[in-house]
Every structure is written in C-alpha cells, then in structure tokens.
Amino acid sequence: MTIRRACASALVAFAGAVVGCGGFPTVHSNLGGFPTVSPRARGVTAPVPVNKVNDAAIWVHPTDPEKSLILVSNELRGVELHDVDGSLEKLFAGDDANLRASNVDVLYGFGAAASNGGAKTGPWDAPEFGVDLAIVLAQAPEAGIRVLRIDAEKRRLRDVTAENQPKVAGGAPVGSCAYRSARTGRGYVFVTAKSGKTEQYELTAGADARIGLGAAPVRVLELPSKVKFCCADDEVGAFYVSEENVGVWRFDAEPGGSTTGRLIARVGEHGLAADVVGLGVYGAGGGRGYLLAVSQGEKGGRSAIKVYRRDGANEFVASIEPAAEPYGPLERISGVAVTNRPLGARFPNGLMVANDRINANASEDFKLFAWEDVAGPAGLVVDTKWSARGK
C-alpha cells in the first residue's frame, strides 16, 4: 500500500514506540513518493464457490497472543474464525446453518465492574474480568443482533442470545457495533439503518446467563442520509458512524450524551471519497491513537483507508492506499479492523485487517497488514502496551 501522510519529518523512536512529526502530524497536505507496503498474509475464507465478506473484528486472547482470532462476517456463510495468519479455523453458523452475518464486533469484559485503573490478578475466567462477547448483526434467518460468547480456552463461539429480542431498526438493520462504558462498565450495541437513524441499546444478562438487548433503545441518533458502519472507542467514550455520501460523524457514546454529532471527516477533503464505510480504532497509551475510515471510492477504482487522530479534533493524519502485490489489488474495501497488541511472530507490533470485495473468482477475502509496515512510512505511533481490556 502507498502511504500518503500529512507531515514529512523523519521518524523518531523512543521507549519502544515509533512516532512521526513529534507524535502527531499537524500540517495537512498529501505528499507523494512514499514507499509501498504490502500485506503479509491473505485470509483464506470458507471453501465455497462464492463468499461475501463484509466486516471483521480482532479478538485478542487474554494470555496467549498466538491464540487470538480474527472474526469475519460472511453474509452467505455465518461468522468465520481465523487464526492470526489468516487461515480458517472454524465456521460458526450457530444452531441454524442459514445464519447470514453482515457485521461483527468484539466487546471485552461484559459483566465486569468499570475499570478503575488498578491491576487485577487471578485467573482470566474469574468473575471480576467478565466475559468476552462477539456482537453479530444477522440478516437471516431473522434480521437482528446475535450475542456470542467467546470461549478463550476452546477458541470457539457459543450463542447466548436471550429469547424475544426487540426488532431493531424497524426490522431492517444494516450495521452494528459494540461499546463498553469505562465509566459504568455497562455494555451497549449501536444498530444503524439506511434511513440515517442509529439506535443504541443496553446489553442485559438474565438469570439463565443469556444476554440480549433491552426492550427499547436508550437513545436514538439521526443523520440525514444512509449510514451503515460504526465503531466506538470504549476508553474515551466516543461513537463514530459513517454517513456514506457525507463523511464520518462523532458522538458521545454514553446513553445520556448529546444526540448532536460533529462531522470530523468530510467527503472531498484529504481525498475522502464516497462511499465512506468501515471504521476502526487503533488505541495507544495516554489517549493517543487513530481512527481509521474506509474511503471506498467508485467501483473499479482502488479503495483507501484514511487515518485521523483519536484525540482532540480528530485531525487528518495520513492516507493508506493498498498495493496490488503480492495478492492482487485491494478493491472495494468495506470493513477494517485493527489492534495494537502483539499477535505472535508474524505480527509482533499489531495487525490491521481489510476485506477485498473484488477478486477474479468472485469470492471475497481479506488481507492482513503488519501495523509497523503501515506506521513506519506514515509516521504513526506503534504502542503494543496499551490494552483495550483496560487491564
């Protein structure tokens, strides 16, 4: 991928982290002539003639990075579980082989108390750590949210969705993402609709250990036109949603927060092109890090991933433009996922995943990029210490 960044100063290394331009670039001008960075691996999807891969999430194993998983939503197959080298580990379709998953996100530590900055000790399956969940938006057999518990020991998913779930987004949801409040420890799910409406639901656990959504949304956010992809930053309490033909909006993620958002990235600025789709957060210590936004572009053209500061006014930082080698051009990206955590020998400094919707055999896949390969040319932070678990 070609990296275009908004600052041309040399990289600076300190304390195990790599930063550019004094920590964050501040000059906004796209500069050419940057090195090309290629993916280190290609995700092998379920062995069927056609796959429809839409979204991905990275689950980091609590004690053994090599056992982490990449969760991929396949709209024709279910949820694919991949090893961190991209190879298919297992296909999850639940009790119904007709599960059609369009979005997937990970929520760490559901049921644990709010993080208070203190270190926790003891086994990772102890109650104080809560449970890790995969939040899945299914389009069939019924449209709605499925809650899957992630079994760290077996590296498997188990459907724990409570019965009688509400009909989200009027029965026609198009996107979803998860949020766990650092203030209260409560978990939430955001559900988007083509109308521009986003509903926020609280996750609730019953006496039978099954988990579902509250009967009604705790808050409704509205934008003028189609929205689909979203993501939340648990640590800072920010919610991001992409209005496809307009740009990226930021809202307060807390249920009592304002329903008025701020447009932080506009189509036409810094090369951001419609459709604006997948979003992801790269976390780093001290509130640093980045928001990633997919600039899908026109059919037949190349997609790009735009990088914005995680803090402050979310200023533009860099553009990540995929290269064709060694696995073919990365076209019509929809979803992006990223983690700063080390995931073994191949990805010791974090991982970025992006799906590829156009391939010669009409079967979609995804590509895996080492974060240091992206960060170096772009002058981005590399911080493997910060944890999304808050521990």
Buried (B, 14 or more C-beta within 10 A) or exposed (E): BBBBBBBBEEBEEEEEBBBBBEBBBEEEEEBEEBEEBBBBBBBBBBEEEEBBBBBBBBBBBBEEBEBBBBBBBBBBBBBBBBBBBBEBBBBBBBEEEEBBBBBBBBBBBBBBEEBEEEEBEEEBEEEEBBBBBBBBBBBEEBBBBBBBBBEBEEBBBEBBBBEEBBEBBEEEBBBBBBBBBBEEBBBBBBBBBBBBBBBBBBBBBEEEEBBBBBEEBBBEBEBEEBBBBBBBBBBBBBBBBBBBEBBBBBBBBBBEBEEEBEEBBEBEEBBBBBBBBBBBBBBBBEBBBBBBBBBBBEEEEBBBBBBBBBBEEBBBBBBBBBBEEEBBBBBBBBBBBBBBBBBBEBBBBBBBBBBBBBBEEEBBBBBBBBBBBBBBBBBBBBBBEBBBBBB
